[in-house]
Amino acid sequence: MAEFFNLKRGLNIDISFRCPLECYACDRQRGYRNKGFSVPGQDMTIEQFEKIIHCFHKISFAGNLSDPTGNKKLIDFLKICYEHKKSTHIMTAATHRPFDWYIKAFEANPKARWTFGIDGLPEESCLYRINQDGEKLFNIMKTCRKMGLQTKWQYIIFKYNEDHIEQAKQLAKDIDVVFELVYSGRFSSVTDPYRPTKNEITTRLY
């Protein structure tokens, strides 16, 4: 029983309902917007966040229906995590915030880990991540690493980018970030326009 209470508990939080992206297979599109429904939820407040911060050792901001940068209080949440020495992970693909906003976010919690969703070479990621500025996000990712934070590039394999993996791996190596190659299981059928020719469901780190 004592071992159970010593386990380090983690929590993944969807801190918003907002995301400027319109990714084809996202639940925002398939489950709600394509059916004429609004995406449910609300922005988490600082007061709500402070109620849960003491209950978990690890906090992950990786939305299922939102991008964590959609919540204007994310930087405050990062500061709180840093002050309470919580293991912190942010997963993002949106690019609507100005560049200096990310600098402030990195400074707010220098021990946080960041994962950036860029699916393909920076200039082509927008083919799936509709409304994303992939080149901007690549530069943000590069800056994140330069500032000393743990940084990962998550690259989901699609038909349009499956021949560019080696180029992307080299780019990741050049800027010293971890490269995560992901084969998705979300393809709806063999006629899915994004489905890669290699149907392997796995994750690889480089």
C-alpha positions as CSV (number, residue, x, y, z in Angstrom):
1,M,0.0,0.0,0.0
2,A,2.9,2.4,0.8
3,E,4.2,1.9,-2.7
4,F,0.9,3.0,-4.2
5,F,1.0,6.3,-2.4
6,N,4.6,6.9,-3.5
7,L,3.7,6.7,-7.2
8,K,4.2,9.9,-9.1
9,R,0.8,10.8,-10.4
10,G,0.4,12.7,-13.7
11,L,-2.4,14.6,-15.3
12,N,-3.0,15.7,-18.9
13,I,-5.2,18.8,-19.1
14,D,-7.2,20.2,-21.9
15,I,-7.1,23.8,-20.6
16,S,-9.2,25.3,-23.4
17,F,-11.7,24.6,-26.1
18,R,-9.8,26.9,-28.6
19,C,-7.6,26.0,-31.5
20,P,-7.1,27.9,-34.7
21,L,-6.1,24.8,-36.6
22,E,-8.5,22.7,-38.7
23,C,-6.7,19.4,-38.9
24,Y,-8.6,16.8,-41.0
25,A,-8.7,13.9,-38.5
26,C,-9.0,16.0,-35.3
27,D,-12.1,15.3,-33.1
28,R,-12.8,19.1,-33.4
29,Q,-13.6,18.6,-37.0
30,R,-15.0,15.0,-37.2
31,G,-16.9,15.0,-33.9
32,Y,-18.2,18.5,-33.8
33,R,-17.7,21.1,-36.5
34,N,-18.3,18.9,-39.5
35,K,-21.7,17.9,-37.8
36,G,-22.6,21.5,-37.2
37,F,-21.8,21.5,-33.5
38,S,-19.8,23.9,-31.4
39,V,-16.7,22.5,-29.7
40,P,-17.6,22.2,-26.0
41,G,-15.6,23.4,-23.0
42,Q,-14.1,26.5,-21.6
43,D,-10.8,28.1,-20.7
44,M,-9.4,26.9,-17.4
45,T,-8.9,29.7,-14.8
46,I,-5.9,30.2,-12.6
47,E,-8.2,29.5,-9.6
48,Q,-9.2,26.2,-11.1
49,F,-5.6,25.3,-11.9
50,E,-4.4,26.0,-8.4
51,K,-6.9,23.6,-7.0
52,I,-5.3,20.7,-8.8
53,I,-1.6,21.6,-8.8
54,H,-0.9,20.1,-5.4
55,C,-2.5,16.7,-6.3
56,F,-0.1,15.8,-9.2
57,H,3.6,15.5,-9.7
58,K,3.5,15.7,-13.5
59,I,1.4,18.2,-15.5
60,S,1.0,17.8,-19.3
61,F,-0.7,20.4,-21.4
62,A,-1.6,18.4,-24.5
63,G,-5.2,19.1,-25.6
64,N,-7.5,16.6,-27.3
65,L,-9.9,19.3,-28.5
66,S,-7.7,22.3,-28.1
67,D,-4.2,23.6,-28.4
68,P,-2.8,24.7,-24.9
69,T,-1.7,28.0,-26.4
70,G,-5.4,28.8,-26.9
71,N,-5.7,29.6,-23.2
72,K,-4.3,33.1,-22.5
73,K,-3.3,32.0,-19.0
74,L,-0.9,29.3,-20.1
75,I,2.2,31.3,-19.2
76,D,0.8,31.8,-15.7
77,F,0.2,28.1,-15.5
78,L,3.8,27.4,-16.5
79,K,5.1,29.8,-13.8
80,I,2.9,28.0,-11.2
81,C,4.3,24.6,-12.3
82,Y,7.8,25.9,-12.0
83,E,7.3,27.5,-8.6
84,H,5.8,24.2,-7.3
85,K,8.6,22.1,-9.0
86,K,6.2,20.1,-11.1
87,S,7.4,18.1,-14.1
88,T,5.8,20.0,-17.0
89,H,5.2,19.1,-20.7
90,I,3.6,21.2,-23.4
91,M,2.5,19.8,-26.8
92,T,1.5,22.4,-29.4
93,A,1.0,22.8,-33.1
94,A,-0.8,26.2,-33.3
95,T,1.1,29.3,-34.4
96,H,-1.3,32.2,-33.7
97,R,0.6,33.7,-30.8
98,P,3.4,36.2,-31.6
99,F,7.0,35.1,-31.5
100,D,7.8,37.1,-28.3
101,W,4.9,35.3,-26.5
102,Y,6.8,32.0,-26.9
103,I,9.9,33.6,-25.5
104,K,8.0,34.6,-22.4
105,A,6.5,31.1,-22.1
106,F,10.0,29.5,-22.3
107,E,11.3,31.9,-19.7
108,A,8.3,31.2,-17.4
109,N,9.4,27.6,-16.9
110,P,12.9,26.8,-18.1
111,K,12.6,23.2,-17.0
112,A,9.5,22.5,-19.1
113,R,9.5,20.0,-22.0
114,W,8.0,21.1,-25.3
115,T,6.8,19.0,-28.2
116,F,6.0,20.7,-31.5
117,G,3.8,19.2,-34.1
118,I,5.3,19.8,-37.5
119,D,4.1,17.1,-39.9
120,G,6.5,17.2,-42.7
121,L,9.1,19.8,-43.8
122,P,8.2,23.2,-42.2
123,E,6.8,24.6,-45.4
124,E,4.4,21.6,-46.1
125,S,3.1,20.9,-42.6
126,C,0.1,23.2,-43.3
127,L,-1.2,20.6,-45.8
128,Y,-2.6,18.8,-42.8
129,R,-2.3,21.3,-40.0
130,I,-4.6,23.8,-41.8
131,N,-3.9,27.4,-40.7
132,Q,-0.5,26.5,-39.3
133,D,2.6,28.5,-40.2
134,G,5.1,25.6,-40.1
135,E,8.1,27.7,-40.8
136,K,7.3,30.0,-37.9
137,L,6.8,27.0,-35.6
138,F,10.1,25.5,-36.7
139,N,11.9,28.8,-35.8
140,I,10.0,28.8,-32.4
141,M,11.1,25.2,-31.9
142,K,14.7,26.1,-32.7
143,T,14.6,29.0,-30.3
144,C,13.1,26.8,-27.6
145,R,16.2,24.5,-27.9
146,K,18.6,27.4,-28.0
147,M,17.2,28.6,-24.7
148,G,18.1,25.3,-23.2
149,L,14.7,23.6,-22.9
150,Q,14.0,20.0,-23.7
151,T,12.6,20.1,-27.2
152,K,11.0,17.5,-29.4
153,W,9.8,17.6,-33.0
154,Q,6.7,15.3,-33.5
155,Y,6.3,14.3,-37.2
156,I,3.2,12.3,-38.1
157,I,3.6,10.4,-41.4
158,F,1.2,11.3,-44.2
159,K,1.1,10.6,-47.9
160,Y,2.5,14.0,-48.7
161,N,5.5,13.9,-46.4
162,E,6.5,10.2,-46.2
163,D,9.4,10.8,-48.7
164,H,10.8,13.7,-46.7
165,I,11.6,11.9,-43.4
166,E,15.4,11.8,-43.9
167,Q,15.4,15.6,-44.7
168,A,13.4,16.3,-41.6
169,K,15.6,14.1,-39.4
170,Q,18.7,16.0,-40.6
171,L,17.0,19.3,-39.8
172,A,16.2,18.1,-36.3
173,K,19.8,17.0,-35.9
174,D,21.1,20.3,-37.1
175,I,19.2,22.2,-34.4
176,D,19.7,19.5,-31.7
177,V,16.1,18.5,-31.1
178,V,14.7,15.0,-30.6
179,F,12.8,13.8,-33.6
180,E,9.7,11.7,-33.0
181,L,8.3,9.8,-36.0
182,V,4.7,8.8,-35.6
183,Y,2.5,6.5,-37.7
184,S,-1.1,7.4,-37.0
185,G,-4.0,5.0,-36.5
186,R,-6.7,7.6,-37.3
187,F,-7.0,7.0,-41.1
188,S,-10.6,6.3,-41.8
189,S,-10.1,4.1,-44.9
190,V,-7.8,3.1,-47.7
191,T,-9.1,6.1,-49.7
192,D,-8.2,8.6,-47.0
193,P,-6.2,11.3,-48.9
194,Y,-3.6,11.6,-46.1
195,R,-3.0,7.9,-45.6
196,P,0.6,7.0,-46.3
197,T,1.6,4.1,-48.5
198,K,3.4,2.4,-45.6
199,N,0.7,1.3,-43.2
200,E,2.8,0.9,-40.1
201,I,1.5,2.0,-36.7
202,T,4.4,2.7,-34.4
203,T,6.4,5.5,-32.9
204,R,10.1,6.0,-33.3
205,L,12.5,8.4,-31.6
206,Y,15.7,9.7,-33.2
